[in-house]
Amino acid sequence: MSSLLDSSSTSTRPGFASTADEEICPCQVGMRSEVNLPRRHMLLSAASIIGASSVTGGASAAVEGAPAGAVHYDVADDSTKEQGRPMFADGGYGTRSQFETEVRAKATNPTDLTSWTFTPLAAQIGNLTPSGLHYERHHGGIPTIDPARHELIVHGMVDTPKKFTVADIKRLPSVTRKHFIECSGNTLTEWAKPTAKTVQASHGLLSTSEWTGVLFSTLVRQVGLKEGALWVLGEGADAAVMTRSIPIDKLLSDGMIVYGQNGEAIRPEQGYPLRLLLPGFEGNTHIKWLRRLQVSDRPFMTREETSKYSDLMPDGRSKLFMLSMDAKSVITFPSADMMLPKPGHYDIKGIAWSGHGRVQSVEVSIDGGKAWRLAQLENIPEPMCTVRFTVPWAWDGAAATLQSRCTDETGYIQPPRDELVKLVGLNMVYHYNAIQSWAIAADGRVSNVHA
């Protein structure tokens, strides 16, 4: 049978998947399956094979010209025999290689003004998400804001209400920290039955960046807090005027007003010029295009935290302000809609995270949760930050069910789906963090299942 330890099985069997174009997915590039991939597949990305009904877009199956973010250049027969292009030909900012095609995938909605995009998790290299691939969620489109005219107002239960320009914020002492942001609706398609066709569609409302900005605890020293201050309303400058109530203890603990992402200014779709960052809290609370912070002694009960972003329990009542994202993990390789070309050596790879602190450990199962093996973490766990994990696997060609589960530093263990549903019921929309299962068929095809 397949083993997480034995690596002896490498043979193919009669009738097994060939290397024909239609039989191999691009996910195998660089894997230890010893398969020679056709060049067409080397030019494709995991984003190009997304087939979920809830997702559109992605890289074109037939790459014409240059993909998004790149410029097309002719390829020399021998790069050592002719000069390359001159520096600064890109205008001074830079582009990615024309052979890299990963893009965010777009959800199918009546309008792109109120919609979202998914990060291509299976194609991500390392721990950080490129700024251009960070997932998006918008409620009123992406505003264009001149930072020279933008102000952040801090008022309410403060000693001295103030307006801060972006320049004022940048003059304050700053910090730089790595944190994930996850939409509370991430994986919501999987409550009742396996729906998403790829890991990008199921788990792609998750991204990790290095953020630079000012701690709320630093900013608030400029205005002072009145006794009894317990909540803060964050308000955005988008057309939806997005507002959420935030416990002041969270803001004082590690909340940030950020203006930098991955070494440059945050992108417009991520809240340029200012964004509220709340490590470990659901993405909707990380108010983009931040323009106002109002301090109060009670939550503001806005639309986005009552009729939306609340959790409906089995008895019909709603739980409000379930803000932290629980421990979660997902295997990104192999994952749904991929194709293992033949039995042999593979590295099971994935991502784990927790909104309650550091990831302590990740375990992987190849038999649907009957037995577990500890995975190797590829980066040092940091608070409210993703970690990558890997486990070597010798696949013998038999059917298998792959799972991963995360344990965070609080001792919380990511639950199986049946336990989560038993606890909260099927009325829930948000905060799905159950163990994800990928079924490997005998022919190497990978699909999304409940196990």
N, C-alpha and C positions, 0 to 999 in steps of 0.2 A: 504494500500500500504506500501512498505518498507519505513522506516523512519530512519533518522539519530538521532532521539531523542527517539522514542518509543522502549521499549525493551521487550514488552509483548509476542511477537510471538516466540514460541519455538517448535510448534508441527510439526510432519511429516505428509505427505499426502500419500494416496495410490499411488503406482507406483513411489514414489520418490526414489532417490539413496539410496541403502542399504550400509552396511558396508563391503560388499564383496571386496576382494582385488582389483578387477579391477575397483571398483567404487570410491575409496578414494585415493586422492593424499597425499603425505607425508607433504604437506604444513599445514595440519590441526593440527599437533602436537602442543599442548599448546594453541590452540585457544579455544574459549568459546562455541564450538558447542556441547560439552558433548557427543562426539562420542568416543567409544573405538576402537582405531586403532589396526589392526593386527600387530604383532611384526615385520613382514617383512617390513611394511611401516615405522616403527620407525627407521629402519636401512638405509632407503633411504634418499636422499636429493633432493632438487629441481633440482639440476644439472642432476639427473638421468632421468628426464622426459622431457628433452629438445628434441624437435622433429623438430626444424627448419631445412630447407634444407641447410642453410648456416652454420650450426654448427654441429660438430661431437664431440665425446668424452663425458666426464662427467662420473659420477660414474656408475659402472656396475649395472644393474637391480638386479642381483643376486650377492651380495657381497661375494667374495671368499677371504679368508685370510684377510689381513689388507688393508685398502684404502691408497692412497698416503699420505705420511707424518706420518703414524702410524705404530705401531708394534702390531702383534696379540698376545694376551694373553688369556689363558683359563679363563673362568668366573667361580668363585666359587659358589656353591649352596648357601652358606651363608658366606658373606665376614667377618662376625664377628667371624667365627669359625676357621679361618686359617690365617696365616701370609700373608701379601701382599708381592710383590716382593721387593727386596732390592733397595735402592737408588743407583743411578749412573749406573743402568743396561742399561740405554740408551746411555751411553758413555759420558754424561755430557752436552748434548745440549737440549735434551727433544724431545718428540713427542706429537702429538695430540692423543686424544682418538680414539681407533679403531671403535667406534660407530659414529664418525663424518666423513662424506663422501663427503662434498662439495669440488668441484674442479672447476678450470677454464674450460670452454668449448672451444674447438678449432674450428676455422673457416675451412671450406673446401676450400683448395687452392691447386694448382698443386704442390707446395713445401711448407714445413714448415719453410723454411729459410726466406721467404717473406710472412708473415701471421700475424695473431693476435689471441688472446684468450679473453674470456669474463668473467668478474667477476660475481659470482652467487649472484646477489643483493638480491634476495628473501630470501636467507639463511643467509645473513649477520646479525650479532648481534651487536647492538650499531652503533656508527658513523664511526669508523675506519675500513678499509679493512685490514685483515691480509696480511702481506707481500707476503705470498705464494699464495694469491688469487687475488693480484693486476693484473688488465688486462695487456696484452702485445701487442705491435705492433713492429714488426721487419721488416727491409728492406734488411738485409743481414746476418741473423742469430745472435746468441748471442756470442760475442767474449769472450775469456778467457784472462784477463788482470792482470798482476802482478803489484800490486800497488807500489811496490818498484822501478819499471821501468817506471811507468806512469808519464807524465808531462803535465801540462797545460801551453800553451804559450799565453801570452797576448801581442799583438803588433798592428801595424797600427798607427792610429793617437793618440799616447800616447807619453809622454815625455821620458819614459825609458822602452823600451820593456823588458819583463822578462819571465823566465821560472819558474814555481812553481811545486815542487814535491807535492805529496799527503800529505807528512809530513808537508811541508810548509803551505799548505792550512789549515791543522788541527791545526796549531799553532796560526792561526789568531782568533780573537774574533768570537764566533759562536752565532747563534740564533736557536731556535726550534719552529716550527710553523706547524699548521695543515692546509693542503690545499688539494683540490681535483685536479685530473688530468682527463680531458675528451678528448678523441679523437674527432676531428672535424667531423669524419665520424660516430660518435655514432648516431644510429637510422636512418641512411641513407636509410635503406630498406623500410622506411615507407612513403616516399614522394608521390608516386603515388597510392599505395594501401596498406592495412594492410598485412604484409608479415611474420614478425617474430612470431614464435610459443610460445615464452616465454619472460618474461621480461629480462632474462639473454641475450637472443639473440637480443632483441630490444634495450636495454639500458646498456648492460654490459660492454661497453667501457668507464667505469667510475669507479674510485676508489679514496679513500681518505686515506691519511697517515699522520703521524706526521713526519716532515722532519727536519733534523738537518744539518746545514752547515754555510757557510759564505755569508753574503750579498755582492752582486756585488759592492755596494757603499763602502764597507770596502776594498775589494780586489783592487779596482781601485785606491785607495789612494796610493798603492804601486808603481803605474806606472805613474799616472797623465794623464789628458786628454788634448788634444790640442783643441784650439778654433775651433768651427765648427764641432766637432764630433757629429754625429746624429744617427748612426746605428752601430750595432755590429753583426758580423758573428759568429755564434756558429757552431763548427764542432766536429763531433764525431769520435771515433776511430774504428767504426765497418766497415765491408767490404763494406757497401754502402757509407761510408764517408758522413753521413747525415749532411747537412748544412742548416741553416735557418738564415735569416736576422731579427734582433730584434731592435725595436726602443730603443735608449739609455735611453730615459726618463723612459721607463718601467723597464729597468734593474736598473736604479738608484733609482727607487721608491721602489721596493720590490723583485727584482730578486735575486736569491740565487744560489750558487754553493754548492750542497748538497752531503754529504757522508754518512749520517745516515737516516734510515727509521724505524720508530716504535721501536726505542730503540736499534737498531743494525745497522751494516753496510748495505747499500742498497744492494739488491740482484743483481746478475749478469744480470738477465733479465730486471732489472730496471736501469742499467747503471753503475754498480760497475767498478771503484771505485769513479767516480765523475759524477754528472749529473747536468745539468742546470735546475733550477726550476723557472717557470714564472707564479705565481699565477693568475688563471683566463684565461690564454691564452690557445689556442688549444694545444693538447698534442704533436703534431709533433714538436713544437718549444722547448719543454723541452729536449734538446739534451742529449742523453745518451752517456756514455763513453766519456765525454767531454774532448777534448784535445787542443782546440784552440779557442781563442776569438780575432777577428780582428776588430779593431775600424775604422770606415770610416765616410765619410760625406754623404753617399748615400746607399741605399739597394743594395745587391749583385745580385739580380734577379736570384737566383739559380733554378735548375729544380724543387725543392720541393715547390717553391712559385710562379711558373709561370705555367708550364704545369700541376702541381699537387697543391693541397691545395690552389686553387683559386676558386672563386665563379662565375659561369656562369650565367649572368642575362638574362631576357627575350629578350633583344634586341641583344643578341649574344656577347656583351662585357663581359669581366671578371673583377670582383672586386678583387684586390690584397690586401693582408695584412689585411684581416678581421680576426683579431687575437683573440679577446675576445669572450668567450662563454657566450651567453645570458642566462637569467634566465630560469630554466627548472625544472620540477618535474615529478615523476612517482609513481604510486601506485604499490607497490611490493606485497601486499597481500590485497585482492585476485587479482591475475593477470593471464595472459593467460596460458592455459593448466592445470590450477588447477581445483579443484572440491569441491564445497561447499556441505557437506554431507546432510544438511537439513536446513530448516528455523531456525532462532535463532539469538543469539547475536554474533556479530563479531566485531573485531577492524580492521578497514581499516587502513593500514599502508603504508608508502612510504618514499621517499627521495626527497629533493629539494636542489637546488644549483644555484649559479649565479657567473659568471666571472666578474661581475661589483661591487662586494662587498658582504655585508651580505644579507641573506634572511630575508625579513621583515615579510612576512606572507605566509601561504599556505591555500587554500580553497579546499574543496572537494564537488563534486556533485554526486548524485546517479541517476539523471535523464537526463544525457547527456548534462549538462550545463544550464538547465533551472533555477535551484536554486542552491545556493552555501552556504556552512557552513564553518566557520573558523575552521581550524584544530589546535590541540595542538602541539606545537613544543617540542620535547623530549630532545633537548640539546640547549645550548645557542648559537645563531648564531655568527659565526666568519667570518672574511673576506675571500671570495673565499673558503668556506668550506661547505660541505654538512650538512644539518640538517635532522633529522628524524621527521616525523609527524604522528599523529594518530587521528582517529575520530571513536567513537563508532557507530555501525550500527545494527539496528534490522531488519533483512531481513525476509520478510513475504513469500518468495517463488516466488514472481512475478518477471518477467524479469526486469532487471535494467541495466543501463549503468554508470559505475563509471569513474570519471575524477578527476584530481587534477590540480590546477594552482598555480604558484608561483609568488609572487610580491617581487622584491628586493628593497634595500634601496634607489635606484635611482627613484623609482616609476614605473619602467618598469614591465608590467604584461605579463606573458607567454601567447602567442596568441593561439586561435583555429587554426586548420589546414587550414581551408579555407581562413582565414585572412593572414596567412603566405604565402600560395601559391599565393594569389592575389598580395602580395607585391613583391615576388621574383621569381615567376614562378616555373616551374617543370624541368628546366634545372639544378637546383642546385643538388649538391651531398653532400656538407658539411653543417654544422651548422643548422641541423633540430632541432628545439626546440618547436614544436607544442604540444598542450595538447594531452595527450595519453588517449585513451578510451578502457576500458575493458567491454565487454558485459557479463552479468550474465544471463544465460538461466534459464527457469523455473525448469530444472532438476539439476541446480547447476553448470553446466559446464561453464567455463570462457574462452572467446576467444578474440582475438585482432580484433578490428573493427575501422572504421572511422565513427565518429558521429558528 
